[in-house]
Amino acid sequence: MDKFTALILLILLSGCAAQNTDDTVSYNDEDLICEYVAKTGSNLKRKTCMTRELSDELRKESEQDLREAWRKGQTQAHTNI
């Protein structure tokens, strides 16, 4: 459950944060992606760096987890009717 929550927060924070060209840096030789992301409820941003491969993997896992949670929620709603 902690992994699921962390992935959702990562996607929500990265999607909601306004990103300037100064805030996001990509290093082609190492293929790193660095972002400044603020935690929920905070105005302070922290620099988070990861490889493009890891970023894509986290995004795909998060999308899959959200789809599964939505599907389970829909299934539970139908059983309560």
DAMOPE-V891210 format. One record per run of one state. SS is the DSSP state (alpha for helix, beta for strand, coil for the rest). FROM is the first residue (numbers start at 1). TO is the last residue. Records with the same first field share a line. If there is no record, write none. Layout:
BEGIN
SS: FROM-TO / FROM-TO
END
This chain:
BEGIN
coil: 1-1 / 17-24 / 28-31 / 39-44 / 81-81
alpha: 2-16 / 52-80
beta: 25-27 / 32-38 / 45-51
END
